[in-house]
Every structure is written in C-alpha cells, then in structure tokens.
Amino acid sequence: MTRHYSLLSLIKEGFANQKGWKPAWRSPEPKSKYDAIIIGGGGHGLATAYYLAKNHGITNVAVIEKGWLGGGNTGRNTTTIRSNYFYPESAALYERSLQLYEGLSKDLNYNVMFSQRGVLTMVHSKGEMEIAARLVNAMQINGIDSELLDVEACKKIVPLYDFSANSRFQVLGGVWQGRAGVARHDAVAWGYARAADRLGVDIIQNCEVTEFLIEGGRCRGVMTSKGPIRSDKVSLSVAGNSSQMAAKAGFRLPVISYTLQACVSEPVKPILDTVVLAPATATYVSQSDKGELVIGGGIDRVPSYAQRGNLPALEVVLSGLMEMFPTVGQLKLMRQWGGVVDVTPDSSPIMGESPLPGLYLNCGWGTGGFKSIPVGGEMTAYMMANGKHHDLTRPFDLDRFQTGRLIDEAAGSGIAH
Ligand SMILES: Cc1cc2nc3c(=O)[nH]c(=O)nc-3n(C[C@H](O)[C@H](O)[C@H](O)COP(=O)(O)OP(=O)(O)OC[C@H]3O[C@@H](n4cnc5c(N)ncnc54)[C@H](O)[C@@H]3O)c2cc1C
C-alpha cells in the first residue's frame, strides 16, 4: 500500500492502475479511553491532533466529529490568510500561523494549495488614509510585511477594479500584505487529518459529543452518541457551537454566534490574482484556482445558528461587488452558503484552560479562524501537553474578560477576514 505522496509514488501507482493507495485516514470505532480527546473535526481540531502527535509524541488521541471532516466553517470559508493585525499579541499569533502555512504542504506531505497572492484592502477617504497609515506603521513595528500603497500602485495590482471618477467609493490608496493569500480549505482539513492518522490519531466521524463526564470537579471525558469516552484532557474546537458546549460544561462564554455567508460565481478565465477587500462596500473577493469568484462580506447581524445563506445578505454583498468590479455583473452565481461563527466582544480568540479543569478552549475565532488553523492547533496541543499556556496564547486567555485586558481587533485593525 502506498502512503507517501511523491513523484515516484505517482509513477508507481500510475503503472498499478492507482490500486495501491491507502485510504487517507482510517474510520476506527472509538476506544473507551484516550490520552487526549479533541471535540470538533474542523481545521483547528485536526491540527491540534496532528501537533499533539508530532510535537509532543502524544498519539493516543481521538478527534470526535459529529458530522464529516471540514463540514463546519473550515469547509465553508473564503480562505483569506494574512497576519496584518494591529495589536502585537495578535500580530505574533497570526504571523506564526502564516509561517506555518508557508511550510505546510511539505510538512503534511499534502498540497494545501497555499497561494501567496497578497491581500489588498482599499482605502476610500482621507480620514481612512490617515488611519491606514497608522495601522501600517503599527504593523511594521510588529514585524509584519504591511505596506501603504497609493492609488497608482493599487491600479497595477487590480486593474479591473473601478478606479473611475464616477465610482461611488473613490480609491485613494490601499493596505497591502504581499505574503498573505489563500489556500484550499478542504485540503487543509484533509491534509491535517491524513497526517494525524498516519501518526496514530483516531478520527471518529458521525459521533456527537452530548455531555461532559465531570468527576471531582474535573473533566474526565465525554458522553457521545457512540457511548462514553474517557480522557483527562479534552479540548473544544467547535466554532459556532462553542457557547452551547460551554453551557453543557457548566460555564458561560462571552461568545455570540452569527451566520456568515459567502457565494461563488461561475468559473471564468483568470481576472483577479489577489484578494481585494473594500471596507466601504463591506465586500471582499478573490478568484479560486477553478476560476470562480469567491465573494464574501460581513456577518448577518442577527444571532443565529442557521448554517445557510439568505437573500438580504446576498443583495448587500453583490451590490458591494458591483461597486468594486462592475465588469463582472453578467456572471452567473453558482452557490451561496452560510457558516456559524463564534464572535467574542473583542474579536479575538479564546485560548486556554476553561473554568472546568481538564477542558481546554480553542474558540472565538469568529470570522477569521481559517488563517489561524496551524497556530490554533499548535498552541492547543502545547497547552494540552504541558498544562499551561505558551507565551503566544497567554494574552488570549478567558480571564481577559475579567481583567479588562481586551485585544480589540475590531477597533484595532477593523477588518474581519
Ligand atoms: C462564510 C465564511 C467565510 C469565512 N472566511 C474566512 C476567511 O476568509 N479567512 C479566515 O481566516 N476565516 C474565515 N472564516 C472563519 C473560519 O472559517 C473559522 O474561524 C474556522 O474555520 C474555524 O475552524 P474550526 O476548526 O474551529 O471550526 P469548524 O471548521 O466549524 O469545525 C468545528 C467542528 O465541530 C463539530 N462539532 C460541533 N459540535 C460538536 C459536537 N457536539 N460533537 C462533535 N463535533 C461537533 C462541527 O460539526 C464542525 O465540523 C469564514 C467563515 C465563514 C462561515
């Protein structure tokens, strides 16, 4: 059976009618006890399992997923990856993630199609330009490759954009991160799943965690639709379901769940080789490798667990797209969908041990947690293995909502994806 992907194995399998490939991961029945359990088979949960095994040698691990791998937000997002955040704590965290993405395909032996095509955020007024200059200065001090561009430089990057004098939102410049980009969302989930499985992790799909096993004031495992599974270390990576799961564990999280939507056009030849955000229109767009325009906007501001799109949000996003790229108005829309995102009051994640000892939190990534999958996994694995924070995650502990040391990225960088 062939496991490793390489030119040699491709040639070998080509001669063997592709019959020798091993399934990317096994489908084992759960054991009664593990050294660590991860709830949620999205990117964060699968990455946690991989780094537990790879970095800490903890391989007796189960990832428990109520549906299918990547069926949550990991398989529903628009895949923007960048590290140009305002606060030093965020910049350090997201930059670590970007660095991990840069080597991820090689590390996982799986092509996650990470394309560093750059992210350009348009600036539309003199006031915004002043703030953009301050942001870029702060980002550069944090060591992030962020640049302030004038309108001529923006035109070179996205010639198709409406820079005409008649456009509703005149562009005065832009904020650019050249190392930012996009990756293939399900490849990230599958790559981590395959690599974790190879290291011995059990990935258990179609198995819902319904309760926590709590003994002596500690989390001792979970009750699932396939029965009880015990472990003294459990982590929660369930995105939009975080507050519901916290309630089962007996505490409240400062998280509100919203629907975030996106859509794609029919595929066309390459017209856009970067990611463009326009805060004035609340819309952003990139072009997938298949040629589809991937279009997204802000959250639907009604708290909800609806995992589907709706027409009012679509209207807002598409009218924004028309302000940016009037020439794509004739394209057909192929699909629209929604995911449930977990938004905190300061738009930063919550990481660390929860009020229930033995239960670790990796949640609150809201609308921006695809870019942080590698670091979310790496840091959660560190916490589970060592029982304490890594320096990178200490500022993101739940206790910041008591101490008041918030990391308000909504106010800081003001952009969400
Ligand atoms: C439309 C949209 C666009 C986005 N765009 C971007 C973007 O451009 N860039 C970016 O960085 N981020 C983006 N995001 C956010 C990003 O997708 C998420 O922050 C990220 O995917 C969260 O990953 P996760 O692994 O924590 O959660 P998920 O991928 O949602 O995985 C959680 C898993 O937990 C499972 N689960 C839940 N409850 C249980 C239970 N009781 N038992 C067992 N399993 C359970 C779910 O089925 C799910 O598979 C976007 C999100 C959406 C919806």
Ligand as a Chemical Component Dictionary entry (heavy atoms), coordinates in Angstrom:
data_LIG
# 
_chem_comp.id                   LIG 
_chem_comp.type                 NON-POLYMER 
_chem_comp.pdbx_formal_charge   0 
_chem_comp.three_letter_code    LIG 
# 
loop_
_chem_comp_atom.comp_id 
_chem_comp_atom.atom_id 
_chem_comp_atom.alt_atom_id 
_chem_comp_atom.type_symbol 
_chem_comp_atom.charge 
_chem_comp_atom.model_Cartn_x 
_chem_comp_atom.model_Cartn_y 
_chem_comp_atom.model_Cartn_z 
_chem_comp_atom.pdbx_ordinal 
LIG C1  C1  C 0 -18.570 32.226 5.018  1  
LIG C2  C2  C 0 -17.346 32.219 5.866  2  
LIG C3  C3  C 0 -16.206 32.870 5.402  3  
LIG C4  C4  C 0 -15.045 32.879 6.194  4  
LIG N1  N1  N 0 -13.914 33.423 5.670  5  
LIG C5  C5  C 0 -12.744 33.343 6.349  6  
LIG C6  C6  C 0 -11.550 33.817 5.757  7  
LIG O1  O1  O 0 -11.543 34.298 4.623  8  
LIG N2  N2  N 0 -10.396 33.706 6.475  9  
LIG C7  C7  C 0 -10.368 33.184 7.735  10 
LIG O2  O2  O 0 -9.302  33.143 8.350  11 
LIG N3  N3  N 0 -11.502 32.692 8.319  12 
LIG C8  C8  C 0 -12.682 32.756 7.653  13 
LIG N4  N4  N 0 -13.838 32.271 8.210  14 
LIG C9  C9  C 0 -13.807 31.734 9.595  15 
LIG C10 C10 C 0 -13.256 30.330 9.631  16 
LIG O3  O3  O 0 -13.910 29.535 8.683  17 
LIG C11 C11 C 0 -13.425 29.719 11.020 18 
LIG O4  O4  O 0 -12.965 30.607 12.022 19 
LIG C12 C12 C 0 -12.636 28.413 11.134 20 
LIG O5  O5  O 0 -12.923 27.563 10.058 21 
LIG C13 C13 C 0 -12.953 27.726 12.433 22 
LIG O6  O6  O 0 -12.379 26.445 12.384 23 
LIG P1  P1  P 0 -12.731 25.367 13.482 24 
LIG O7  O7  O 0 -11.957 24.143 13.176 25 
LIG O8  O8  O 0 -12.589 25.997 14.828 26 
LIG O9  O9  O 0 -14.304 25.163 13.308 27 
LIG P2  P2  P 0 -15.145 24.299 12.274 28 
LIG O10 O10 O 0 -14.452 24.129 10.984 29 
LIG O11 O11 O 0 -16.513 24.901 12.252 30 
LIG O12 O12 O 0 -15.170 22.886 12.953 31 
LIG C14 C14 C 0 -15.895 22.638 14.125 32 
LIG C15 C15 C 0 -16.443 21.240 14.028 33 
LIG O13 O13 O 0 -17.011 20.887 15.282 34 
LIG C16 C16 C 0 -18.069 19.990 15.027 35 
LIG N5  N5  N 0 -18.923 19.935 16.219 36 
LIG C17 C17 C 0 -19.727 20.898 16.723 37 
LIG N6  N6  N 0 -20.362 20.455 17.818 38 
LIG C18 C18 C 0 -19.960 19.175 18.011 39 
LIG C19 C19 C 0 -20.271 18.168 18.970 40 
LIG N7  N7  N 0 -21.147 18.396 19.945 41 
LIG N8  N8  N 0 -19.680 16.955 18.856 42 
LIG C20 C20 C 0 -18.786 16.703 17.869 43 
LIG N9  N9  N 0 -18.472 17.609 16.923 44 
LIG C21 C21 C 0 -19.038 18.836 16.990 45 
LIG C22 C22 C 0 -18.745 20.609 13.797 46 
LIG O14 O14 O 0 -19.519 19.656 13.111 47 
LIG C23 C23 C 0 -17.555 21.110 12.999 48 
LIG O15 O15 O 0 -17.139 20.212 11.996 49 
LIG C24 C24 C 0 -15.036 32.249 7.473  50 
LIG C25 C25 C 0 -16.188 31.600 7.935  51 
LIG C26 C26 C 0 -17.325 31.574 7.145  52 
LIG C27 C27 C 0 -18.533 30.859 7.645  53 
# 
loop_
_chem_comp_bond.comp_id 
_chem_comp_bond.atom_id_1 
_chem_comp_bond.atom_id_2 
_chem_comp_bond.value_order 
_chem_comp_bond.pdbx_ordinal 
LIG C1  C2  SING 1  
LIG C2  C3  SING 2  
LIG C2  C26 DOUB 3  
LIG C3  C4  DOUB 4  
LIG C4  N1  SING 5  
LIG C4  C24 SING 6  
LIG N1  C5  DOUB 7  
LIG C5  C6  SING 8  
LIG C5  C8  SING 9  
LIG C6  O1  DOUB 10 
LIG C6  N2  SING 11 
LIG N2  C7  SING 12 
LIG C7  O2  DOUB 13 
LIG C7  N3  SING 14 
LIG N3  C8  DOUB 15 
LIG C8  N4  SING 16 
LIG N4  C9  SING 17 
LIG N4  C24 SING 18 
LIG C9  C10 SING 19 
LIG C10 O3  SING 20 
LIG C10 C11 SING 21 
LIG C11 O4  SING 22 
LIG C11 C12 SING 23 
LIG C12 O5  SING 24 
LIG C12 C13 SING 25 
LIG C13 O6  SING 26 
LIG O6  P1  SING 27 
LIG P1  O7  DOUB 28 
LIG P1  O8  SING 29 
LIG P1  O9  SING 30 
LIG O9  P2  SING 31 
LIG P2  O10 DOUB 32 
LIG P2  O11 SING 33 
LIG P2  O12 SING 34 
LIG O12 C14 SING 35 
LIG C14 C15 SING 36 
LIG C15 O13 SING 37 
LIG C15 C23 SING 38 
LIG O13 C16 SING 39 
LIG C16 N5  SING 40 
LIG C16 C22 SING 41 
LIG N5  C17 SING 42 
LIG N5  C21 SING 43 
LIG C17 N6  DOUB 44 
LIG N6  C18 SING 45 
LIG C18 C19 SING 46 
LIG C18 C21 DOUB 47 
LIG C19 N7  SING 48 
LIG C19 N8  DOUB 49 
LIG N8  C20 SING 50 
LIG C20 N9  DOUB 51 
LIG N9  C21 SING 52 
LIG C22 O14 SING 53 
LIG C22 C23 SING 54 
LIG C23 O15 SING 55 
LIG C24 C25 DOUB 56 
LIG C25 C26 SING 57 
LIG C26 C27 SING 58 
# 
